[in-house]
Amino acid sequence: HSVLGASLLSNLSQAAKIETGGSDKLGAILPTRPLAGTGERLTLLSVGGYHVGLVNERASISVIETALEEGIRFFDTAHSYQNGLSEERYGKFLCPKYREQVFLMTKSTAKTAASFQEEFELSLKRLETDYVDLLYIHSLGSIEDVDNRKKNGVFDKAQELQAKGQVRYLGVSCHTHATVARYFLENLRGNLFVSCFQTPVNSVDAGSPGNSFTTQVIPQVIGNGLSHIAMKSLAGGALTGQKLASRNVKVERYPIPGDISLEENFQFILSQSITALVSGMETADQVRFNAGVARSFANLSEADKAQIIGKVAAQEYYQDYRTEIYKTPI
């Protein structure tokens, strides 16, 4: 136990190791953290591709260009977002000019090897690139789903694409049940072919009894020598006190019930042992705000993190979010 504990502490320390400074031909880069076992470093903040496809074209261009100006070099999307529009936006406005400067990931929810191959080929076409840096086996929904995708050759196909050089690294995402993420890790312990996991991480998730990615999955991911990437930082807007149907979160300090500001919520997430936070941003102002938080990040103490969890958990407003709503895939 002592050896295992020391190893885990070392992995947690490495996962949270921030490197500041640095620049490329586009300018100064946001602080970075390592992607485990790859030699890559990713910017703390990633542009969430769902929202790039959600807004109009002019707004999406503004988000992409502002993100680059603010030092973000990590861009997320998925085959399924807006029936391909998100990937097409990157193919039109990101990859032609900036492919060499950015770390690009996409995802597939395909259930068979053949459909996984088909979706990936279409993703490359939309993105106008011949490779992606990171490809996700996306949105594992149940233990049965994990077993079926494995049985139907999805895991083997992903590794085949990597061997061909069309994919540099592989990952897995899970949205709702921590037990599913843990099942994947435990049952593929002998062949953990992925470099990272992506799950919801936010102050409500952290206080969720029995189903928290933050407290139950991140340590297991890091303990297996992988990286963890956070998503759903505002639960589709729910953590701002807005209705879930409203996705356009204002930039200013919109108070989360319990007097938790957006900055505190983001600082809480960045203080976990994650490599990066994928954030849905729909305006240039939102990009600048989030990048500013990442740039000024100061690691919270365990006491500070516990205080934030306590503030959220004490709110009667959040009792409904104790189920799965706060992990909404929006």
Secondary structure, DSSP 8 states (H G I E B T S, - for coil): -HHHHHHHHHHHHHHT--B---EETTEE---EEEETTTTEEEESEEE-HHHHHHS-HHHHHHHHHHHHHTT--EEE--TTGGGGHHHHHHHHHTHHHHGGG-EEEEEE--SSHHHHHHHHHHHHHHHT-S-EEEEEEEEE-SHHHHHHHHHTTHHHHHHHHHHTTSEEEEEEEE-S-HHHHHHHHHHTGGG---SEEEEE--HHHHT-TT--HHHHTHHHHHHTT-EEEEE-TTGGGGGGTS-TT-----SS---BTTTB-HHHHHHHHHTSS-SEEEE---SHHHHHHHHHHHHT-----HHHHHHHHHHHHT-GGGGGGGTTGGG---
